Amino acid sequence: MAVAEEGAVVPAGIVGFAQTPGGRNFFLMLGVAAVLAVMSGIWMWSQQPEYRVLFSNFSDRDGGAIVASLQQLNVPYKFADGGGAILVPANQVHDVRLKLASQGLPKGGNVGFELMENQKLGVSQFLEQVNFQRALEGELARSIQSLAAVQAARVHLALPKASVFVRDQQKPTASVLLNLHPGRALDEQQVSAIVHLVASSVPELPVKNVTVVDQNGNLLSEQSKPGAKGLDPSQLKYVQELQQNIVKRIESILTPIVGQNNVRAEATADVDFSQIEQAAETYRPNGEPSASAIRSQQSSESQSGTPSSASGVPGALTNQPPAPATAPLTAPANGQQPANAQAANSNTHKDMTVNYEVDKTVRYEQRPMGGIKRLSVAVVVNYKKEVDKAGKVTMKPLTDAEKAQIGDLVREAMGYNKDRGDTLNVVNSAFANAEKEVIPETPIWKRPEAIDTALGMGKYAVGIGALLYLFFGVLRPMFRKVAKTFEPPEPAAPQIEEDAYVHIEHEVEPMGTKPRSYQDNLDAAKTLARNDPKMVANVVKAWVGTNE
């Protein structure tokens, strides 16, 4: 064993191998390899990509299909949250998602109409109906999950059996369970859209038979049903759009007069959504007969008394109308009465019935819902700006004529109707200057982009610092110790007898004088050798004897 340093023991074989040129090269290569290995490890650690979530909350079947596709695409991946999420490098997230979407992944836990593609021969009618219902539920769930606020959805359909009897027929029902994203919520319009989507996808499914529930057990569909709160979302939206349209018309017509941002208007509309159907039949009193239309007319005539005897020649002549009567100028001699005297003995009765049309009016009226019952509009106009000759700006109120003009314009724009009970209020007032909101600037150490940049630079700085520390603090001192340990010992210098050396020193440099230079000592030695060669020969002889 050879002792290299205090407390360090090096085997003699290693010392001998290290003193050879090959040994020194071997240890040098070993040190370089160690340095390169450490540097490569630190560099790979600093270049490790940042992983982000590709998909989460997926089924086991979808997870296996996604992993198989990632392996085919040679995309590195790892699992997080106990396997509940798949992570891929951040710079490949969007690209991988698009590629997997082209393959239909993830399919989700719901099974759609692809279930009908693998029908086996000899399947019963009941099983076919069950598979069809499952496929329909899965397709509806997929459609609902496409909404931005919905994370997952399940649909349950209750489809009754068809019956030939009308009294036994039942309407289908549906239940929808929604799992919303954290911090998300659905408004009434969106819930109504889901209800109508399901009702339109199932034959003979009424809207009232669809129930929507969220993950917290809140009933959402009750709010979207008509009559739940008096107005459904579509009616509320109609009222809001009507009011906004009136405000927009008022501000657009007044802005060119008073200037931009110098007018504010608000409108309230009372809308009647009741649907009325009315049928009326009215009669007027009878007027003058001459002004009335005859509906029907009937007349009859009767005669009573002794009828006159028949006269004339029987035959065709009796059918001819009688000749005009002529009164004789003289009475007959035989005393017979004339023919008109005989007719006077009979009574004639005539009846006539006239029916006039009844004066009536039949009216059928149907009022559509959405009619305006009353409008209330409030308008605030800012003071007008005036600039004097000196350039000073002053705000002055409007005159009565200007306010009256603005009021007339607003009435025309809103469709003012006094009989309907509309109201209008125009106020001229100075607008308060809006205080500018001072948004405090976010410190640079709190900005997300600065934090990301600092993390990236810190990662590289830590890697470079670790490399420098390993090289200068560990490896370099180690190489120095190895080189110092394995250096061969220097040969000892020959020593001259103390007496001779002192003698020569006394001869070369007298005592009490200052030290001279090397050249001076050399000249003094030469002079001594010329003057006393014997003494010099004794000194050289002493040196040779000592080396032997």
Order of alpha helices (4+ residues) and beta strands (2+ residues): beta-beta-alpha-alpha-beta-alpha-beta-beta-alpha-alpha-beta-beta-alpha-beta-alpha-alpha-beta-beta-beta-alpha-beta-beta-beta-beta-beta-alpha-beta-alpha-alpha-alpha-alpha-alpha
